[in-house]
Amino acid sequence: MNKYNVVGIMSGTSLDGIDIVWSKLSFNKTWFYEIIDGKTYEYSEEWKNELQNASRLKGRNLVFLDNKLGNYIGEKINEFLKEKKIQKNQIDLIASHGHTLFHEPEINLTKQIGNGAYICSKTNIKTVSDFRTIDVAFGGQGAPLVPIGDQLLFGNYKGCLNLGGIANISYDLKGKRIAGDVNFANMISNYLSNKIGHSFDKDGELATRGRLDEDLILKLEKLDFYKKGFPKSLGVEDFNQWYKPLFEKSKSSVNDQLFTSGTHLCRTIKNIFKFDTNETLLITGGGAHNKFWINKLKELKIKAVIPETKLIDFKEALIFSLLGVLKLRSEINILASVTGSSKDLSAGVIHNP
């Protein structure tokens, strides 16, 4: 079988909601994709609170939430299929990233909730989930996972940048895929915007009203994470432990902090993406709509390519669809060169209805 109809699911660290995308993937010497339709189902305030506080739960309640979120994702998939008039027998596979709750690979810990077995039972469709655990077990970072999709679907670009809650990048270096998390993106932008009554910084307008805080950016640049080479990854724990406190201690305005964090984000991207000026960087994720960030990258002489909205918003869910298909085919879907694991892997757990 070389043609697949897949529903891909992504829930990001910024808690924007659940991305659901229906795509067609096919293989004929190389991989091809078509995004047919997609939708983001925003989390209710109740769900946001549950997920924000989930890391404090004790074992029994955490298992319950894992199953509850799996059921909820399954319900949203059913709603999506009904709304888009898609027959379930048209879908070969659901591939779900889940929602990352813990990610501390240095102590061999990663956990994504949204139990795939419950997605499978709610939809009655074959489901692949839990892509990260085996990579961490083999000594990897368990992140980022999208680079193999960048390589197989978007190899015509020198590099791919995802501006989600966390910014991550992948690029080709001497025929080898290199990747890693770069910096916090929407996580810090949303956190700061919330302080002044905005759910997010629409188009980067709030940041444009600020000025650079020289003291804050110097402190950001001195953080150990930005001195490390790849592979490396970020999690909510890092945000809370050593990144957010610098902003909490800062006496500058929220607008200045947004300007400064955005400037720092773009500088860290520039420091990594050291290619010829004619080589292109594909930018997707919610942060691709942030005009302040995109203009900053262009000021830094990065040739940014912003694709159609469907790809901006649903590229990660699309790539998890591909990861699910590769697992189904027992093919490699995680690259050791990216995560630092001891070997390339075919990751994910398959749930058959």
C-alpha positions, -999 to 999 in steps of 0.1 A, spaced: 0 0 0 15 34 -11 -15 57 -6 -29 67 28 -57 89 41 -46 100 75 -59 122 103 -31 139 122 -34 153 157 -12 179 174 -16 196 208 12 221 215 28 235 246 11 269 241 -23 253 248 -39 270 217 -60 239 211 -60 206 192 -50 207 156 -68 181 134 -57 177 98 -69 153 71 -42 147 45 -34 123 17 1 108 17 15 88 -11 49 72 -20 63 68 -55 101 69 -51 96 99 -29 68 110 -5 40 134 -16 14 151 5 -19 170 1 -36 187 30 -74 183 23 -88 200 53 -79 210 89 -93 227 119 -81 238 154 -104 231 183 -96 256 210 -93 243 245 -120 256 269 -108 274 300 -116 243 320 -93 222 298 -66 248 298 -66 248 336 -66 210 338 -36 207 315 -17 236 331 -20 220 365 -17 184 353 20 181 363 9 184 400 -14 154 399 -6 122 417 -4 89 398 -40 77 398 -54 111 388 -28 115 361 -37 82 345 -74 93 347 -65 126 329 -45 107 303 -75 85 294 -99 115 297 -79 135 271 -77 105 248 -115 103 249 -118 140 243 -94 139 213 -114 110 199 -147 130 203 -131 160 185 -120 137 157 -155 123 154 -169 159 153 -143 169 127 -152 139 104 -189 146 107 -185 183 101 -163 177 70 -186 149 58 -158 123 58 -167 87 61 -147 67 87 -140 40 62 -121 66 41 -95 70 69 -67 45 71 -50 59 102 -51 84 130 -16 96 142 -16 116 175 13 134 191 -6 138 223 0 167 248 34 169 264 32 170 301 68 161 312 99 164 291 132 159 310 153 136 288 184 142 309 167 119 335 150 97 309 116 112 314 90 122 288 52 119 289 26 128 264 -10 124 276 -41 117 254 -41 79 255 -41 65 220 -61 34 230 -90 57 240 -87 77 207 -89 43 189 -119 31 210 -138 64 206 -133 66 168 -130 29 160 -101 38 137 -65 24 138 -44 48 159 -7 54 163 5 74 194 34 77 219 62 86 195 87 99 220 91 73 247 112 48 228 136 75 216 143 86 252 147 49 262 174 46 236 192 77 250 177 103 227 161 137 235 127 125 222 126 158 203 122 172 179 104 146 159 94 166 128 128 167 110 123 134 92 91 149 78 110 180 68 135 158 50 110 137 32 83 163 24 102 196 23 137 187 12 136 215 -14 143 240 14 176 244 31 159 243 65 125 243 82 116 264 112 86 257 134 75 287 155 52 269 180 52 272 218 88 263 214 108 271 182 126 242 166 147 240 135 159 213 112 183 216 83 206 196 60 243 197 68 266 177 44 238 153 36 228 147 73 197 161 90 205 182 120 178 196 143 169 208 178 149 232 199 161 267 195 142 289 220 108 297 235 84 313 211 47 314 216 50 302 252 67 334 263 48 356 239 14 343 251 25 344 288 35 381 285 4 390 264 -19 374 290 -5 399 316 -20 428 298 -53 412 288 -45 396 255 -47 359 248 -17 363 223 2 390 205 -18 393 173 6 400 143 33 409 169 16 443 174 23 444 211 60 437 206 63 465 180 53 490 207 83 480 229 120 487 230 150 465 236 158 459 272 196 456 271 200 442 306 173 415 299 187 404 266 223 401 281 209 378 308 191 357 282 222 354 261 242 342 291 219 312 297 237 278 293 211 264 270 220 288 241 257 278 243 249 241 238 251 224 204 225 200 190 209 177 199 190 196 226 154 202 235 132 223 257 102 216 280 78 234 302 101 226 331 129 247 315 104 275 309 94 276 346 128 269 361 152 292 344 136 312 316 104 327 329 121 339 362 142 364 342 111 381 329 94 380 364 124 399 378 126 424 350 113 459 357 107 467 320 72 470 305 54 440 290 58 455 255 96 459 261 98 423 273 79 411 242 102 432 219 133 418 238 122 381 238 113 383 201 146 399 193 164 372 213 144 345 195 154 358 161 191 362 171 193 326 183 177 314 150 203 335 130 232 320 151 221 285 140 210 292 104 244 302 90 238 296 53 243 315 21 218 344 17 201 327 -13 192 296 7 157 295 20 141 288 54 105 275 54 87 289 84 55 274 98 36 272 131 14 299 148 44 322 152 47 325 114 18 349 117 38 371 140 50 399 117 74 413 143 93 381 144 93 376 106 104 412 100 132 407 125 144 375 107 144 394 74 164 422 90 190 395 100 192 386 63 174 353 66 155 344 34 122 334 51 95 316 31 60 318 45 37 292 28 -1 290 25 -21 293 57 -30 256 58 6 246 59 15 272 84 -11 260 108 -11 223 102 24 213 92 32 196 125 0 176 125 7 167 88 42 154 98 28 133 126 5 118 100 36 108 81 53 94 113 22 73 118 23 59 83 61 52 85 54 33 118 27 13 100 52 4 73 78 -5 100 101 22 86 124 46 104 106 78 116 131 91 141 166 101 132 195 95 157 213 124 141 185 147 153 177 133 188 210 118 198 196 83 204 219 53 199 201 43 166 174 54 141 140 41 153 105 33 141 86 48 169 50 48 180 25 24 195 -2 10 171 -38 5 185 -61 -16 164 -98 -14 169 
